[in-house]
Amino acid sequence: MREKRTVQSSIFHFFADHEIGRELQAISNGLDSHPEILELVAADLQEVKVNDCGRKGLPVESVLRCAILKQYRQVSYEELAFYLLDSHSFQAVARLPLEIIPKKAVLQRTISRISDVTWEKINQALPGHAKAAGVERGQVIRLDSTATDSNIHEPSDSSLLWDSVRVLTRLFEQARELSGGESLPCRSHCRRAKRRMCS
């Protein structure tokens, strides 16, 4: 059975006396002030069946805290599993039971169950707390995207010129056909643009 919250923190959990350790402690305290968030995450994790016998699953609170750690440090699931094993500060934030050291697959399987609707509600609750505390106004957001390989060539000035000339020439040809064959004042510069691109 999956527990919802770790009622008592372990005496072995402590935060490093470092700037990042203090940030992690502030994050942990901020999450403590919003226990209602756990209900949202628990609803998403209910669909995952955890047996009553055998090893316990990650507590709901630990799943949420691990997800926030992953986003905060911008790490992969494999790196997150390492930090949870290696770092006392990460263990203190995650509030993992002492007998549980989650692997990459477990972290990925449980964290990915948190729905986008739940994340939206969490993102509405936490900035409101920061705004009330005078830490953040919540008026600016910074986004990051992931770059992936694609079959689009790297743009250069000459290739952009060639693409533009080629597409404009094609559009003029289509316009000429739609106008009933009337001559439009347009000359094709495709050869010259292609020559410049290839040189």
N, C-alpha and C positions, 0 to 999 in steps of 0.2 A: 504494500500500500504506500502511496506517495504522500508524504507529509507536506503540509502547506507552509509551515514556518518553523524556523529553528528558534525555539523559545529562549534558550539560554546559550549565549556565545561560549565557545571553548576558551579556557584560560591559556591555551597554547596559541591562540590567534592574536597577533599584535601587528601594528603598522610600523614600518620603518621610519626613522627620524630623518626624513628626506622630503624634498618638495613634492615628489610624486606620491610618497607615502601619505603626506598630509592631504593631497588632493583625493586620494582613494578613501581616506577616512571621512572627508567631507561628502563624497558620493555616498558612502555607506550610511552616514547620518541622514542625508537627504532621503534615501530610500526608506529608512526607518520611520520617517515622518509621514509616509504615504502607504500604510498597510492595505488600503483599499485596492491598490494596484494588483496585489497578489490574487484577489478574487478574479480579476480579468484573465490573468495568466493561468490560474487554476482551471478556468473554464476551457481554455484552449488545450490544456494538457490532459483533461479528463478523457479525451478520445483515445489517448494512448493507454493501452491496458497494462497495468502493473500487477503482477501476481501477489496474492496475500502472503504466500510462503516464499522462502528464498530471500535473496538479497533485495533490499529496499531500493527504490528508484531515487533519483535526485529530488530533494525537496523543491517545491515550487519556487520558494524564495531563492534557492541556489541557482535554479535555471535562469530566472530573471537577472540575477546579479552577474552570472557568467556571461549572459548575452550583452549586458551593459559594459562589462569589462572588455569583451571582444570589440565592441564598437568604439569604446573609449581609446583603446590602444591600437586600433586598426590592425589586428592580427588575424591570422588564419585559425581554423579550428585546431590544427596540429600545434601551432605556437601557443594557443590558449591552453591546451592540455599540458604543455611543458611548463608554462608560467604557473598554472595551478598546482603543479607538482613541486616546483622549485621555489616559488616566491611566497614568503610568509604574509606579505601585504595582500597579494592576490587571494590567498586562502582566507584571510580575515574578511575581505570584502565579500567573497563568494559564500562564506559561512557553510562550507562543506563539512559534513560529518567526518570525523577522523578516520573512519573505516572506508570512506569512499574517495577514490582517486579516479575521476572520470577520464575515459579515453576520448580520442578525437571523434569516433563514430557516435558515442553516446551524446557528446555535446552537440554534434551536428543534428542528430535525430530529435533531441528535445528542444533545442533553441529554435529550430526551423518550424516547430509546431506553433510558435507564437504568431498569431495572425496579424495582418496589416491593420485591421480594425483596432486590435489591442494596442499595437504600437502607436497608432494615432491618438488613442485615449491617454496613453502614457505620456506622449509628447505634449499633450494639452495640460496634463496635471503637473508635471515637473517644472516647466517654465513658469507656470502660475505661482508655484512655491518660490522659485528664484526671484520672481518679480516682487512678490510680497516681502521677501527678505531683503530686497534692495541689492541683490547680487547681479541680476540681469534684467534688462528691460524686455527682451524677447521680441525686438522689432527687426532684427537682422538674422538671416539664416545662411549658413555656409553649406554648400553641397559639394560632394565629390563624386566623380563618375569613374567607372572602370573602363579602361581602353581594351578593346579586343581586336584580334586580327580579322581583317576583312579583305575582300577582293577588290577594294577601291585603291587605285594607285595613289602614291604620294603626290600631292599637288605641287606643281612648280609653276612659275609665271608662264613659261612657254606652253605647258600642257593645258593650263587654264585658258590661255588665249585660243589654242586649237579647239578645245571643247566648246568655248563660247561661239567661235566662228562657225563651227560645224552645226551646232544646234540652231543658231540664228538662220543659217542658210536653209536648213530643213524646214524651219517655221515659215520662212518666206516662200518656199516652194509650195507648202500646204496652203498658204494664203492665196497664192496665185491660182491654185486649182479651185479653191472656194469662190474666187471672184469671177470664175468663168473664163479663165485664160487671159484676162487683161494683163497687159505688161505692167509690172511694178518696177520702179527704179531700184533695182538691186543687182549688184555684181557679186559673184562668188569669189571669195578670197581664201577658199579652202586650201588650194595648192600652196600658196605663200605661207599660210599659218602652219600647215603640216611640215613644210620645209624648215621653218624656224624652230618648230618643236624638235625635229630630228637632228638638227645641227648642234 
